[in-house]
Each structure stands twice: as C-alpha cells, then as structure tokens.
Amino acid sequence: MNQKLVTKKNRKIRLLNEHHPSVNCKIFYQRDYLHLLIKYGLDAPDHLDEQPTPTRIPGPVQVTNLGASEAS
C-alpha cells in the first residue's frame, strides 16, 4: 500500500481518538486483510490474485539443504 495513504489513514484514526475517545477503532491494512483470507481459507478477490502473498505468514518452517553437492 502507498505510504502516503497509510499515513493519511493513521492520521484520521488519531484525530478520531482525540475528538471521540469513547469510540474504539481498529485499523486493518491490506496485509491484515490478506492474512485473514489465508487464515480462514477464503479465496482472494480477482484484483488481489496478481499481487504476491504477504510475507509475514505464520506457517511451517522450510528447511533448505545448503550442502547440495555431496562428495562420496
């Protein structure tokens, strides 16, 4: 997501909290939305299929063998 848009979104939430402290608000970024899609096994909308999956997804660790060439 464009950093300028994220900053604008954060500013709006900060102002909302200043003017209305009793209102609870949670910000969902695109990364959060994609994580929820993956977590609950839902299909991503068509316009999100072109983007790479989020990088911070909990899951099994993948082990790579760095010593691929074995001398015998």
C-alpha positions in Angstrom: 0.0 0.0 0.0 1.2 3.5 -0.7 2.9 5.0 2.4 1.1 8.3 1.8 -2.3 6.6 2.1 -1.2 4.7 5.2 -0.1 7.9 6.9 -3.4 9.6 6.0 -5.3 6.7 7.4 -3.3 6.7 10.6 -3.9 10.5 11.0 -7.6 10.0 10.6 -7.7 7.4 13.3 -5.6 9.6 15.6 -7.9 12.6 15.1 -10.9 10.3 15.7 -9.4 9.2 19.0 -8.7 12.7 20.1 -12.2 14.0 19.4 -14.1 10.9 20.4 -12.1 9.0 23.0 -15.0 6.6 23.8 -15.0 5.2 20.2 -12.8 2.1 19.7 -11.4 1.7 16.2 -9.1 -0.9 14.7 -7.1 -0.2 11.6 -7.0 -3.1 9.0 -4.3 -2.7 6.4 -4.1 -4.7 3.2 -1.6 -7.1 4.7 -4.1 -7.8 7.6 -6.9 -8.5 5.1 -4.8 -10.9 3.1 -3.7 -12.7 6.3 -7.4 -13.2 7.3 -8.2 -14.6 3.8 -5.4 -17.1 4.1 -6.2 -17.9 7.7 -9.8 -18.8 7.0 -9.2 -20.4 3.6 -11.2 -17.9 1.6 -10.4 -17.1 -2.0 -8.8 -13.7 -2.6 -10.7 -11.3 -4.9 -9.6 -11.3 -8.5 -7.7 -8.0 -8.2 -5.6 -9.4 -5.4 -4.5 -12.5 -7.2 -1.9 -10.6 -9.2 -0.1 -9.4 -6.0 2.4 -11.6 -4.1 1.2 -13.2 -0.9 2.0 -11.4 2.4 5.5 -12.1 3.7 4.7 -12.4 7.4 2.5 -15.5 7.4 2.9 -18.0 10.2 3.4 -21.4 9.0 5.8 -24.4 8.9 9.5 -23.7 8.6 11.0 -24.8 5.2 14.5 -26.3 5.5 16.8 -25.9 2.6 19.9 -28.1 2.2 22.8 -25.8 1.6 25.3 -28.6 1.1 23.7 -29.8 -2.2 26.9 -31.2 -3.6 27.9 -34.3 -1.6 31.3 -35.8 -2.3 31.5 -39.6 -1.9 
